[in-house]
Amino acid sequence: MLIELKGVTAGYGRNTILRDIDLKIEQGEKVFIGGANGSGKTTLLRVIAGLIPYKGEVLIMGRDIKSYKRKELARIISLMPQQNQIYFAYKVKDAVSLGRYAHTSLLGSDPKENSKITYDVMKTCGILDLKDRFLNELSGGQVQRVMLAMCFCQASPVILLDEPGSNLDIKYNAEIEKHINVWMEDSSEVSGMPVKNTAIAVFHDLSQALRFSGRAVLLKEGRIFYDGSLEDAVTGGIASEVYDFDIANYKREEQSLWNFVQPDR
């Protein structure tokens, strides 16, 4: 088992957000984490990333997450956080290269190898033309692509994505989906062993979630309300109960708005 949570409760100070979470995620899975605002989606990612305290048990590759050193855990899990407006004045190429920090040791690391990995990742994510720009000069969408490149540069088999498509126009949203899908076809090395790449993502856009993954973990009031196919959750009314909104009818109306688009001949 790659990731396992047992009876996890977590929050901030006296404010409990997650309650009694039991969750198992295997290597190679793409898992959508959904739910209404405040249901605990981001908190769940932070628990898996080892960033906040919790009660219960979190196992990463069979080991208690608390037994990992920070750099050791970073070789397994990377996190692309929600977009914010606070950026350090790093150049893009320097920011992306920070992802290699997890692979440095007391003896340092191979600068040529790190430079090549950084270059290749920037090329893959379409940000080579931004390499000498400063983060605080970029648009929100450009910063999102830099953050994804940092995760890829980290070369961990698990990526946690918190709203990866926010602030992106439709073209770059599709490109990020493509980059993640290509990355998912590969594996990453942990302690000399290959581990299938695994993505866990929070989306507000259910259409994007459908394109991303067949497995949905839906939270309601800090608990797992549903774990299974997102398509079944929508058609069966479960998603509407989770979001307290008639999702199926809304999506039908949305689809009808695009009836004027005819298929290519």
C-alpha positions as CSV (number, residue, x, y, z in Angstrom):
1,M,0.0,0.0,0.0
2,L,1.4,3.4,-1.0
3,I,-0.7,5.6,1.2
4,E,-2.9,4.6,4.1
5,L,-4.8,6.7,6.6
6,K,-6.4,5.1,9.6
7,G,-8.9,7.0,11.8
8,V,-7.3,10.4,11.0
9,T,-8.7,13.5,12.6
10,A,-7.0,16.9,11.9
11,G,-7.6,20.6,11.9
12,Y,-6.1,23.9,13.0
13,G,-6.0,24.7,16.6
14,R,-9.3,23.9,18.2
15,N,-11.0,23.9,14.8
16,T,-11.4,20.2,13.7
17,I,-11.8,19.8,10.0
18,L,-11.3,16.1,9.2
19,R,-12.9,13.4,11.3
20,D,-12.1,9.6,11.4
21,I,-10.7,9.4,7.9
22,D,-9.9,5.9,6.6
23,L,-8.3,5.9,3.1
24,K,-6.1,3.6,1.0
25,I,-4.3,4.7,-2.2
26,E,-2.4,2.3,-4.3
27,Q,0.6,3.0,-6.6
28,G,-0.4,4.3,-10.0
29,E,-3.8,5.7,-9.0
30,K,-5.3,9.0,-10.0
31,V,-7.6,10.1,-7.2
32,F,-10.0,13.1,-7.2
33,I,-10.7,14.7,-3.8
34,G,-14.0,16.6,-4.0
35,G,-16.5,18.2,-1.7
36,A,-18.1,21.6,-0.9
37,N,-16.0,24.5,0.4
38,G,-14.8,23.8,3.9
39,S,-15.3,20.0,3.7
40,G,-11.6,19.4,4.3
41,K,-10.1,18.8,0.9
42,T,-6.9,20.9,1.3
43,T,-6.5,19.7,4.9
44,L,-6.5,16.1,3.7
45,L,-3.7,16.9,1.2
46,R,-1.7,18.6,3.9
47,V,-2.1,15.6,6.2
48,I,-0.8,13.3,3.4
49,A,2.1,15.7,2.8
50,G,3.0,15.6,6.5
51,L,2.5,19.4,6.9
52,I,0.0,19.5,9.8
53,P,-0.5,17.6,13.0
54,Y,-3.2,14.9,13.2
55,K,-4.6,12.2,15.4
56,G,-4.7,8.6,14.1
57,E,-2.2,6.9,11.8
58,V,-0.7,7.9,8.4
59,L,1.4,5.3,6.6
60,I,3.5,6.1,3.6
61,M,4.9,3.0,1.9
62,G,4.2,1.0,5.1
63,R,6.0,3.5,7.4
64,D,4.5,5.9,9.8
65,I,4.9,9.4,8.2
66,K,6.3,10.7,11.4
67,S,9.3,8.5,11.1
68,Y,10.4,10.2,7.9
69,K,12.9,13.0,7.8
70,R,11.6,16.0,5.9
71,K,14.0,15.5,2.9
72,E,13.3,11.8,2.9
73,L,9.6,12.3,2.6
74,A,10.1,14.9,-0.1
75,R,11.6,12.2,-2.3
76,I,8.2,10.4,-2.1
77,I,5.6,13.2,-2.0
78,S,5.5,16.7,-3.7
79,L,2.7,19.2,-3.2
80,M,1.5,21.8,-5.7
81,P,-0.5,24.2,-3.4
82,Q,-3.4,26.5,-4.1
83,Q,-2.5,29.6,-6.0
84,N,-1.6,32.6,-3.7
85,Q,-0.3,36.0,-4.4
86,I,3.0,35.8,-2.3
87,Y,6.0,35.0,-4.4
88,F,9.7,35.2,-3.7
89,A,11.7,37.2,-6.2
90,Y,13.3,34.1,-7.6
91,K,14.0,33.6,-11.3
92,V,11.8,30.8,-12.8
93,K,14.8,28.6,-13.5
94,D,16.0,29.0,-9.9
95,A,12.5,28.3,-8.5
96,V,12.1,25.1,-10.6
97,S,15.6,23.9,-9.5
98,L,14.5,24.1,-5.9
99,G,12.7,20.8,-6.6
100,R,16.1,19.1,-6.7
101,Y,16.8,20.0,-3.0
102,A,15.2,16.7,-1.9
103,H,18.0,14.9,-3.8
104,T,21.0,16.7,-2.3
105,S,23.2,15.2,0.4
106,L,26.1,16.3,2.6
107,L,28.3,15.7,-0.4
108,G,26.1,17.9,-2.6
109,S,24.7,16.7,-5.9
110,D,25.7,16.6,-9.6
111,P,25.1,20.2,-10.9
112,K,25.1,19.0,-14.5
113,E,22.5,16.4,-13.8
114,N,20.4,18.9,-11.9
115,S,20.7,21.5,-14.7
116,K,19.6,18.9,-17.3
117,I,16.6,17.8,-15.2
118,T,15.6,21.4,-14.6
119,Y,15.9,22.3,-18.3
120,D,14.0,19.2,-19.4
121,V,11.2,19.8,-17.0
122,M,10.9,23.5,-18.0
123,K,10.7,22.4,-21.6
124,T,8.0,19.8,-20.8
125,C,5.9,22.4,-19.0
126,G,6.3,25.0,-21.7
127,I,8.1,27.6,-19.5
128,L,11.6,27.7,-21.1
129,D,10.8,31.2,-22.4
130,L,10.1,32.3,-18.9
131,K,13.3,30.9,-17.3
132,D,14.9,34.3,-16.7
133,R,11.7,36.1,-15.5
134,F,11.0,36.6,-11.8
135,L,8.1,34.9,-10.2
136,N,6.6,38.1,-9.0
137,E,6.4,39.4,-12.6
138,L,4.3,36.4,-13.8
139,S,0.6,36.0,-14.2
140,G,-1.2,33.5,-12.0
141,G,-1.4,31.0,-14.7
142,Q,2.3,31.2,-15.5
143,V,3.1,30.7,-11.8
144,Q,0.9,27.6,-11.8
145,R,3.0,26.1,-14.6
146,V,6.2,26.9,-12.7
147,M,4.8,25.2,-9.5
148,L,4.0,22.1,-11.5
149,A,7.5,22.1,-13.0
150,M,8.9,22.3,-9.5
151,C,6.9,19.2,-8.5
152,F,8.2,17.3,-11.6
153,C,11.7,18.4,-10.8
154,Q,11.3,16.9,-7.4
155,A,11.0,13.5,-9.1
156,S,8.7,12.0,-6.4
157,P,6.2,9.3,-7.3
158,V,3.3,11.0,-5.5
159,I,2.1,14.5,-6.5
160,L,-0.6,16.2,-4.5
161,L,-2.4,18.8,-6.6
162,D,-4.5,21.5,-5.0
163,E,-6.6,23.2,-7.7
164,P,-3.9,22.8,-10.4
165,G,-6.1,24.4,-13.0
166,S,-6.9,27.6,-11.1
167,N,-6.0,30.8,-13.0
168,L,-5.3,28.9,-16.2
169,D,-7.0,29.6,-19.5
170,I,-8.5,26.7,-21.3
171,K,-5.4,25.9,-23.4
172,Y,-3.0,25.7,-20.5
173,N,-5.5,23.8,-18.4
174,A,-5.6,21.2,-21.1
175,E,-1.8,21.2,-21.3
176,I,-1.4,20.6,-17.6
177,E,-3.8,17.7,-17.8
178,K,-1.7,16.3,-20.7
179,H,1.5,16.7,-18.7
180,I,0.1,14.9,-15.7
181,N,-1.3,12.1,-17.9
182,V,2.1,11.6,-19.5
183,W,3.8,11.7,-16.1
184,M,1.4,9.1,-14.8
185,E,2.6,6.6,-17.4
186,D,6.0,6.5,-15.8
187,S,7.5,5.6,-12.4
188,S,9.9,7.2,-10.0
189,E,12.7,5.8,-8.0
190,V,12.6,5.6,-4.2
191,S,15.6,4.1,-2.4
192,G,16.5,2.3,-5.6
193,M,13.1,0.8,-6.2
194,P,10.6,1.9,-8.9
195,V,7.3,3.2,-7.6
196,K,4.4,3.9,-10.1
197,N,3.6,7.6,-10.3
198,T,0.5,8.5,-8.4
199,A,-1.6,11.7,-8.4
200,I,-4.1,13.0,-5.9
201,A,-5.9,16.1,-6.9
202,V,-8.5,18.6,-5.6
203,F,-10.7,20.2,-8.3
204,H,-13.7,22.5,-8.1
205,D,-14.6,21.8,-11.7
206,L,-16.2,18.4,-11.9
207,S,-15.8,18.2,-15.7
208,Q,-12.0,18.5,-15.1
209,A,-12.2,15.9,-12.4
210,L,-14.0,13.5,-14.7
211,R,-11.2,13.9,-17.3
212,F,-8.6,13.4,-14.6
213,S,-9.7,10.3,-12.8
214,G,-12.2,7.5,-12.5
215,R,-11.9,7.4,-8.7
216,A,-13.5,10.0,-6.5
217,V,-13.2,10.5,-2.8
218,L,-15.9,12.9,-1.8
219,L,-15.8,14.7,1.6
220,K,-18.8,16.1,3.5
221,E,-18.4,17.9,6.8
222,G,-14.9,16.5,7.2
223,R,-15.8,12.8,6.6
224,I,-15.5,10.6,3.6
225,F,-19.1,10.4,2.3
226,Y,-18.3,8.5,-0.9
227,D,-15.4,6.6,-2.5
228,G,-15.9,5.3,-6.0
229,S,-16.7,6.3,-9.5
230,L,-17.4,10.0,-10.0
231,E,-19.8,9.2,-12.8
232,D,-21.8,6.9,-10.6
233,A,-21.8,9.6,-7.8
234,V,-23.3,12.1,-10.2
235,T,-25.9,9.9,-11.9
236,G,-26.8,8.3,-8.6
237,G,-27.5,11.7,-6.9
238,I,-24.6,11.2,-4.4
239,A,-22.6,14.2,-5.7
240,S,-25.7,16.4,-5.5
241,E,-26.0,15.4,-1.8
242,V,-22.4,16.1,-1.2
243,Y,-22.5,19.5,-2.8
244,D,-26.1,20.3,-1.8
245,F,-26.8,21.2,-5.4
246,D,-28.5,19.5,-8.4
247,I,-25.3,18.8,-10.3
248,A,-26.7,16.4,-12.9
249,N,-29.3,19.0,-14.0
250,Y,-26.8,21.8,-14.0
251,K,-24.4,19.8,-16.2
252,R,-27.2,19.0,-18.6
253,E,-28.1,22.6,-18.9
254,E,-24.4,23.5,-19.4
255,Q,-24.1,20.8,-22.1
256,S,-27.1,22.3,-24.0
257,L,-25.3,25.6,-24.2
258,W,-22.7,23.9,-26.5
259,N,-25.1,22.2,-28.8
260,F,-24.1,24.7,-31.5
261,V,-20.6,23.1,-31.7
262,Q,-20.8,20.5,-34.5
263,P,-18.3,17.7,-34.6
264,D,-15.4,18.0,-37.1
265,R,-16.1,16.2,-40.4
